[in-house]
Amino acid sequence: MNIRKLLSLIAFLATATALVAVPAPAQAAPVDDWNYSANTGATYIKALGNIVSSDLTAQTAINGGPARTHSNSTAAANVLNLASVGAAETRTTATKDGANIKIESWSRTAGVSLLNGLIKLDAVESTVVTTGKPDGTSSAVGNHKLLGIKILGVNLPVNIPQNYGVNIPGVAAISLNTTYHAGTSELSATRSWAVAVQLLKSRDGYDAGTVIILSPVNHYLQEATPAANAPRLGGFAYSSRIQAKVGTQISVVSDPTAYTGTPFDGSNGNTLRNSTATVSLPGIATLGTLTSTSTSKRDSSNGNAEITNTNKTVGLNLLGGLIKADAIEVTASAKLVDGVWTQSMKMSTVNLVIAGQKIPIDVAPNTAIDIAGLGKVEINKQGTLPAQKINRIDGLKITLDTAQAGLPVGAVIELAIAATQMTTA
């Protein structure tokens, strides 16, 4: 493989932690506890020139904190001429035993076609595990099964080795079954993927340098620093979620899309962002650009903190046009200053139309409309739990009283969600 191109790809994927440059410690210091941050996705696309950016699809993300797990699934994802995938599932899990911690990412994506079929896979199954130990050492193991992989003009081994690289001459540099891990007792990071493709020259309207990643995984471990006065932060933002109840069982039709979460120790004032080019659930929903952000910080010296989480969903079309909008945007914010918690929520819309009725831009919080043949539509739904320092805004929440597009009565569609939480006890 062209080593310069591969190094360029790695440099693009790496963050400020500089995975390929951080040496393992000769003698690690003891670690009383680890904090963690981890996410898993089905695909990630970064096109240069602001043509398109599709962050993690079917994303799961955890931060902590306590042991936890997060699962997600999506029916399909498509970015024109770059990537098309079928059903995708991901799961991210943290388990702790004293100061030992294990972060595990699992994903499965079917029916993959990249670069208009130049790269095809029947399915990808990925498992990546990062382990942190009390002696300050950490390690990672990644395994990506590339089922039925075919790359035009490239002869591949039956079993793809770890960190394997190939080229489609003049088209793309490709790395397969790749895992990088490095760290010190203060910070450890793992970056892994099943397939990463970087265009060597412009193609189908996308610039050279455009990157497509299949089964991206990011794990970070950091030595926990006690901060007795600082609150634990939380919250999230996402564009859509659809659930249907059949009997006593909840069936997830579409888990949160364009999801981003608030790290428990904040983002140091930086804005975390997840954007997805489009989501399509045939007959149910078509959504254009989806963008969620989370910005937060906390001060351990005085216990003050603040969070702002947002979601903007553009090009919304639900249930064959019964509900349409050019854009919906929601914001949930909260501050803790000298022990006093305050919060705010707001929503804005552009050309929101429900069953032919145009909704005003300044629609009042907690507006509800009963639509015959559809169900209950809640707009700008806001709620707070002051004792728990929680707030949440739902731009739209639709509860069906009539079966629609394969969804049963009682199915719930949520759109444009943001929430925050602060825990001081």
C-alpha positions as CSV (number, residue, x, y, z in Angstrom):
1,M,0.0,0.0,0.0
2,N,1.1,3.6,-0.5
3,I,2.5,4.3,3.0
4,R,2.2,8.0,2.7
5,K,-1.5,7.7,1.9
6,L,-2.0,5.3,4.7
7,L,-0.3,7.6,7.2
8,S,-2.4,10.5,5.9
9,L,-5.6,8.4,6.6
10,I,-4.4,7.5,10.1
11,A,-3.6,11.1,10.8
12,F,-7.1,12.2,9.7
13,L,-8.7,9.6,11.9
14,A,-6.6,10.2,15.0
15,T,-7.6,12.9,17.5
16,A,-5.4,15.0,19.7
17,T,-4.5,11.9,21.7
18,A,-2.2,11.0,18.8
19,L,-2.7,7.3,19.1
20,V,0.3,6.3,17.0
21,A,2.6,8.5,18.9
22,V,1.8,7.9,22.6
23,P,4.4,5.5,24.1
24,A,3.4,2.8,26.6
25,P,4.8,3.6,30.1
26,A,7.9,1.8,31.2
27,Q,6.5,1.5,34.7
28,A,2.9,2.7,35.1
29,A,1.6,4.5,38.2
30,P,-1.2,2.8,40.2
31,V,-4.7,3.8,39.1
32,D,-7.5,3.9,41.7
33,D,-10.2,4.2,39.1
34,W,-10.8,4.8,35.4
35,N,-13.3,7.1,33.7
36,Y,-14.3,6.2,30.2
37,S,-15.8,7.4,27.0
38,A,-16.7,5.1,24.1
39,N,-18.7,5.0,20.9
40,T,-19.5,2.5,18.2
41,G,-21.0,3.1,14.8
42,A,-22.0,1.3,11.6
43,T,-20.5,4.0,9.2
44,Y,-18.8,7.3,9.3
45,I,-18.2,9.6,6.3
46,K,-16.1,12.8,6.1
47,A,-16.1,14.5,2.8
48,L,-13.9,17.5,2.3
49,G,-15.2,20.9,1.0
50,N,-18.3,20.6,3.2
51,I,-20.1,18.6,0.5
52,V,-21.4,16.0,3.0
53,S,-20.6,14.9,6.5
54,S,-22.3,11.8,7.9
55,D,-21.2,11.1,11.4
56,L,-21.7,7.8,13.2
57,T,-24.8,6.0,12.0
58,A,-26.6,3.5,14.4
59,Q,-24.4,5.1,17.0
60,T,-24.1,3.8,20.6
61,A,-22.2,5.9,23.1
62,I,-21.4,5.6,26.8
63,N,-19.6,7.8,29.3
64,G,-18.8,7.1,32.9
65,G,-18.9,6.4,35.5
66,P,-20.9,3.3,36.5
67,A,-21.1,0.2,34.4
68,R,-23.6,0.6,31.5
69,T,-24.6,-0.5,28.1
70,H,-26.2,1.2,25.1
71,S,-27.7,-0.6,22.0
72,N,-28.9,0.9,18.7
73,S,-30.1,-0.2,15.3
74,T,-31.1,1.4,12.0
75,A,-32.8,0.0,8.9
76,A,-30.4,1.4,6.3
77,A,-28.1,4.3,5.5
78,N,-27.1,5.8,2.2
79,V,-24.8,8.6,1.0
80,L,-25.1,9.0,-2.8
81,N,-22.2,7.4,-4.7
82,L,-20.1,6.8,-1.5
83,A,-21.8,4.3,0.7
84,S,-24.9,2.1,0.9
85,V,-25.5,-0.3,3.8
86,G,-28.4,-2.4,5.0
87,A,-29.6,-3.2,8.5
88,A,-27.1,-2.2,11.2
89,E,-26.8,-2.9,14.9
90,T,-24.3,-1.7,17.4
91,R,-23.8,-2.1,21.2
92,T,-21.3,-0.5,23.5
93,T,-20.8,-1.8,27.0
94,A,-18.7,-1.0,30.1
95,T,-18.1,-3.4,32.9
96,K,-16.2,-2.6,36.1
97,D,-14.7,-4.7,38.8
98,G,-13.0,-2.4,41.3
99,A,-10.4,-0.5,39.4
100,N,-10.5,-2.9,36.5
101,I,-12.6,-1.8,33.5
102,K,-13.5,-3.4,30.2
103,I,-15.0,-1.5,27.3
104,E,-16.6,-3.6,24.6
105,S,-17.9,-2.5,21.2
106,W,-19.9,-4.9,19.0
107,S,-21.5,-4.2,15.7
108,R,-23.0,-6.0,12.7
109,T,-23.8,-4.3,9.3
110,A,-25.3,-6.2,6.3
111,G,-25.3,-5.5,2.6
112,V,-22.4,-3.0,2.3
113,S,-21.6,-1.3,-1.0
114,L,-18.9,1.4,-1.1
115,L,-17.9,3.6,-4.1
116,N,-20.8,2.5,-6.2
117,G,-19.9,-1.2,-5.8
118,L,-16.1,-1.1,-6.1
119,I,-16.1,-2.5,-2.6
120,K,-18.7,-5.0,-1.5
121,L,-19.4,-7.0,1.7
122,D,-22.2,-9.4,2.5
123,A,-21.8,-8.3,6.2
124,V,-19.3,-7.1,8.8
125,E,-19.2,-8.3,12.3
126,S,-16.9,-6.4,14.7
127,T,-15.8,-6.8,18.3
128,V,-13.3,-4.5,20.0
129,V,-12.4,-4.7,23.6
130,T,-10.2,-2.3,25.6
131,T,-9.1,-3.2,29.2
132,G,-7.7,-0.9,31.8
133,K,-6.0,-2.3,34.9
134,P,-5.2,-0.9,38.4
135,D,-1.4,-0.9,37.6
136,G,-2.1,1.8,35.0
137,T,-1.6,-0.5,32.0
138,S,-4.2,-1.0,29.2
139,S,-4.6,-3.2,26.2
140,A,-7.0,-3.6,23.3
141,V,-8.0,-6.5,21.0
142,G,-10.0,-5.9,17.8
143,N,-11.6,-8.4,15.5
144,H,-13.5,-7.5,12.4
145,K,-15.0,-10.3,10.3
146,L,-15.3,-9.1,6.7
147,L,-17.8,-11.6,5.3
148,G,-17.9,-12.0,1.5
149,I,-15.6,-9.0,0.9
150,K,-14.8,-8.1,-2.7
151,I,-12.6,-5.2,-3.9
152,L,-12.6,-4.7,-7.7
153,G,-9.2,-5.6,-9.2
154,V,-7.7,-6.7,-5.8
155,N,-6.9,-10.3,-4.7
156,L,-7.5,-10.6,-1.0
157,P,-6.4,-13.4,1.4
158,V,-9.1,-15.7,2.7
159,N,-8.5,-14.4,6.2
160,I,-7.8,-10.7,6.3
161,P,-4.8,-10.1,8.7
162,Q,-4.8,-7.3,11.2
163,N,-4.0,-3.8,10.0
164,Y,-4.0,-4.9,6.3
165,G,-3.7,-2.3,3.6
166,V,-4.5,-2.4,-0.2
167,N,-5.0,0.1,-3.0
168,I,-7.4,0.5,-5.9
169,P,-4.9,2.1,-8.1
170,G,-5.7,5.8,-8.8
171,V,-8.9,5.5,-6.8
172,A,-8.6,4.8,-3.1
173,A,-6.3,3.7,-0.3
174,I,-8.0,1.1,1.9
175,S,-7.1,-0.3,5.3
176,L,-8.9,-3.4,6.6
177,N,-9.4,-5.0,10.1
178,T,-7.5,-2.2,11.8
179,T,-6.9,-1.5,15.5
180,Y,-4.6,1.0,17.1
181,H,-4.1,1.3,20.8
182,A,-1.7,3.4,22.9
183,G,-1.6,5.2,26.2
184,T,-0.1,6.1,29.6
185,S,-1.5,5.6,33.1
186,E,-3.3,9.0,32.7
187,L,-4.9,8.4,29.3
188,S,-5.5,5.4,27.0
189,A,-7.1,5.3,23.6
190,T,-8.2,2.7,21.1
191,R,-9.3,3.5,17.5
192,S,-10.5,0.6,15.4
193,W,-12.4,0.0,12.1
194,A,-13.4,-2.8,9.7
195,V,-12.8,-0.9,6.5
196,A,-11.5,2.6,5.9
197,V,-11.4,4.1,2.5
198,Q,-9.7,7.4,1.4
199,L,-10.2,8.8,-2.1
200,L,-6.9,9.4,-3.9
201,K,-8.5,11.8,-6.4
202,S,-11.8,13.5,-6.9
203,R,-14.7,11.1,-7.7
204,D,-18.4,11.4,-8.3
205,G,-18.3,15.0,-7.0
206,Y,-16.3,14.2,-3.9
207,D,-12.9,15.6,-3.2
208,A,-9.7,13.7,-2.9
209,G,-9.2,12.9,0.8
210,T,-12.8,12.0,1.4
211,V,-12.9,9.2,4.0
212,I,-15.4,6.4,4.5
213,I,-15.2,4.2,7.6
214,L,-17.1,1.0,8.2
215,S,-17.6,-0.1,11.9
216,P,-15.8,2.8,13.5
217,V,-14.9,2.3,17.2
218,N,-13.4,4.8,19.6
219,H,-12.5,4.0,23.2
220,Y,-10.9,6.4,25.7
221,L,-9.8,5.6,29.3
222,Q,-8.7,8.3,31.7
223,E,-7.5,8.1,35.3
224,A,-10.4,9.3,37.5
225,T,-9.5,12.4,39.4
226,P,-11.7,13.0,42.5
227,A,-13.8,16.1,42.3
228,A,-16.0,16.1,45.3
229,N,-17.5,19.5,44.6
230,A,-18.2,19.0,40.9
231,P,-21.6,17.6,39.7
232,R,-21.8,14.6,37.4
233,L,-23.2,15.9,34.1
234,G,-25.5,14.1,31.7
235,G,-28.0,14.6,28.9
236,F,-28.3,13.9,25.2
237,A,-29.7,15.1,21.9
238,Y,-31.0,13.1,18.9
239,S,-33.2,13.6,15.8
240,S,-35.7,10.7,15.8
241,R,-36.8,7.5,17.6
242,I,-39.7,5.2,16.8
243,Q,-41.1,2.6,19.1
244,A,-44.1,0.3,18.8
245,K,-45.8,-1.8,21.5
246,V,-47.2,-5.1,20.5
247,G,-48.8,-6.9,23.4
248,T,-46.5,-6.5,26.4
249,Q,-43.4,-6.1,24.2
250,I,-41.7,-2.9,23.0
251,S,-40.5,-3.2,19.4
252,V,-37.9,-0.7,18.4
253,V,-38.4,0.4,14.8
254,S,-35.7,3.0,14.8
255,D,-33.4,3.8,17.8
256,P,-32.1,7.4,18.3
257,T,-30.6,8.9,15.1
258,A,-27.7,11.5,15.1
259,Y,-27.3,10.8,18.8
260,T,-24.8,12.7,21.0
261,G,-24.4,12.5,24.7
262,T,-22.9,14.7,27.4
263,P,-19.8,13.3,29.1
264,F,-20.2,13.0,32.9
265,D,-17.2,15.3,33.5
266,G,-18.1,17.7,30.7
267,S,-16.5,18.6,27.4
268,N,-14.3,21.4,28.8
269,G,-16.5,23.9,26.8
270,N,-15.9,22.1,23.5
271,T,-18.8,21.3,21.3
272,L,-19.4,17.6,20.6
273,R,-21.2,17.1,17.3
274,N,-23.0,14.2,15.5
275,S,-24.4,14.8,12.0
276,T,-26.0,12.4,9.6
277,A,-26.7,13.2,5.9
278,T,-30.1,11.5,5.8
279,V,-32.4,8.9,7.3
280,S,-35.1,7.1,5.4
281,L,-37.6,4.6,6.8
282,P,-39.8,3.7,3.8
283,G,-43.4,4.8,4.3
284,I,-42.7,6.1,7.8
285,A,-40.2,9.0,7.7
286,T,-37.7,10.7,5.5
287,L,-35.3,13.1,7.2
288,G,-32.7,15.3,5.6
289,T,-29.6,16.6,7.5
290,L,-29.6,15.7,11.2
291,T,-27.3,17.5,13.6
292,S,-27.0,17.1,17.4
293,T,-24.5,19.0,19.6
294,S,-23.5,19.0,23.3
295,T,-21.4,21.7,25.0
296,S,-20.6,21.4,28.7
297,K,-18.2,22.2,31.4
298,R,-17.8,22.0,35.2
299,D,-15.6,23.6,37.8
300,S,-14.4,21.3,40.6
301,S,-13.2,24.3,42.7
302,N,-16.6,25.8,43.2
303,G,-19.1,23.2,41.9
304,N,-20.5,25.3,39.1
305,A,-21.4,23.7,35.8
306,E,-23.3,24.3,32.6
307,I,-24.7,22.3,29.7
308,T,-26.3,23.2,26.3
309,N,-27.6,20.4,24.1
310,T,-29.2,21.0,20.7
311,N,-30.8,19.1,17.8
312,K,-31.6,20.4,14.3
313,T,-33.5,18.2,11.9
314,V,-33.9,19.5,8.4
315,G,-36.2,18.2,5.6
316,L,-38.8,16.3,7.6
317,N,-41.5,14.2,5.9
318,L,-43.6,11.8,8.0
319,L,-46.2,9.3,7.1
320,G,-46.5,10.2,3.5
321,G,-46.6,13.9,4.1
322,L,-49.1,14.1,7.0
323,I,-46.4,16.0,8.9
324,K,-43.8,18.1,7.1
325,A,-41.2,20.7,8.0
326,D,-38.3,22.4,6.4
327,A,-36.6,22.4,9.8
328,I,-37.1,21.9,13.5
329,E,-34.6,23.0,16.1
330,V,-34.6,22.4,19.9
331,T,-32.3,23.5,22.7
332,A,-32.1,22.4,26.3
333,S,-29.7,24.3,28.6
334,A,-29.0,24.3,32.3
335,K,-26.6,26.0,34.8
336,L,-25.6,25.3,38.3
337,V,-24.1,28.5,40.0
338,D,-23.4,28.6,43.7
339,G,-25.7,25.6,44.3
340,V,-28.6,27.2,42.4
341,W,-29.9,25.3,39.3
342,T,-31.6,27.2,36.5
343,Q,-32.7,25.9,33.1
344,S,-34.2,26.9,29.8
345,M,-35.7,25.2,26.7
346,K,-36.7,26.6,23.3
347,M,-37.9,25.4,19.9
348,S,-38.0,26.9,16.5
349,T,-39.6,25.6,13.3
350,V,-39.6,26.5,9.6
351,N,-42.8,25.7,7.7
352,L,-44.1,23.0,10.0
353,V,-47.4,21.6,8.6
354,I,-49.5,19.0,10.3
355,A,-52.4,17.4,8.4
356,G,-52.6,20.6,6.2
357,Q,-52.5,22.9,9.3
358,K,-49.6,25.3,9.4
359,I,-48.1,25.6,12.8
360,P,-46.9,29.0,14.0
361,I,-43.2,29.6,14.6
362,D,-43.8,30.6,18.2
363,V,-46.0,27.7,19.1
364,A,-46.5,27.6,22.9
365,P,-44.8,24.9,25.0
366,N,-46.8,21.7,25.5
367,T,-49.2,22.3,22.7
368,A,-51.2,19.1,21.8
369,I,-53.4,18.5,18.7
370,D,-55.6,15.5,18.1
371,I,-55.6,14.7,14.4
372,A,-58.4,12.4,13.2
373,G,-57.0,9.3,11.5
374,L,-53.5,9.9,12.9
375,G,-53.5,10.4,16.7
376,K,-52.1,12.8,19.3
377,V,-49.4,15.2,18.2
378,E,-47.5,17.0,20.9
379,I,-45.5,20.1,19.9
380,N,-42.7,21.8,21.9
381,K,-43.2,19.3,24.7
382,Q,-41.2,20.5,27.7
383,G,-40.7,18.9,31.1
384,T,-38.5,19.5,34.1
385,L,-37.6,17.6,37.3
386,P,-36.0,20.3,39.5
387,A,-35.2,18.0,42.4
388,Q,-33.2,15.8,40.0
389,K,-31.9,18.8,37.9
390,I,-33.3,17.4,34.7
391,N,-35.0,19.1,31.7
392,R,-36.1,17.7,28.4
393,I,-37.7,19.1,25.2
394,D,-39.4,17.1,22.4
395,G,-39.9,19.1,19.3
396,L,-42.6,16.6,18.1
397,K,-44.1,13.5,19.7
398,I,-46.7,11.6,17.8
399,T,-48.8,8.8,19.4
400,L,-50.8,6.9,16.8
401,D,-54.4,6.0,17.3
402,T,-54.6,4.5,13.8
403,A,-52.3,2.0,12.2
404,Q,-50.0,3.9,9.8
405,A,-47.3,2.6,7.4
406,G,-46.9,-0.7,9.2
407,L,-46.9,0.9,12.7
408,P,-49.6,-0.3,15.1
409,V,-51.9,1.8,17.2
410,G,-50.0,3.2,20.1
411,A,-46.7,3.5,18.2
412,V,-44.7,6.6,19.2
413,I,-42.6,8.8,16.9
414,E,-40.2,11.3,18.6
415,L,-38.5,14.0,16.6
416,A,-35.9,16.7,17.7
417,I,-35.0,15.8,21.3
418,A,-32.7,17.5,23.7
419,A,-32.2,17.0,27.5
420,T,-29.7,17.8,30.3
421,Q,-29.0,16.5,33.8
422,M,-26.8,17.4,36.7
423,T,-26.3,15.0,39.7
424,T,-24.9,16.6,42.9
425,A,-25.6,13.8,45.4
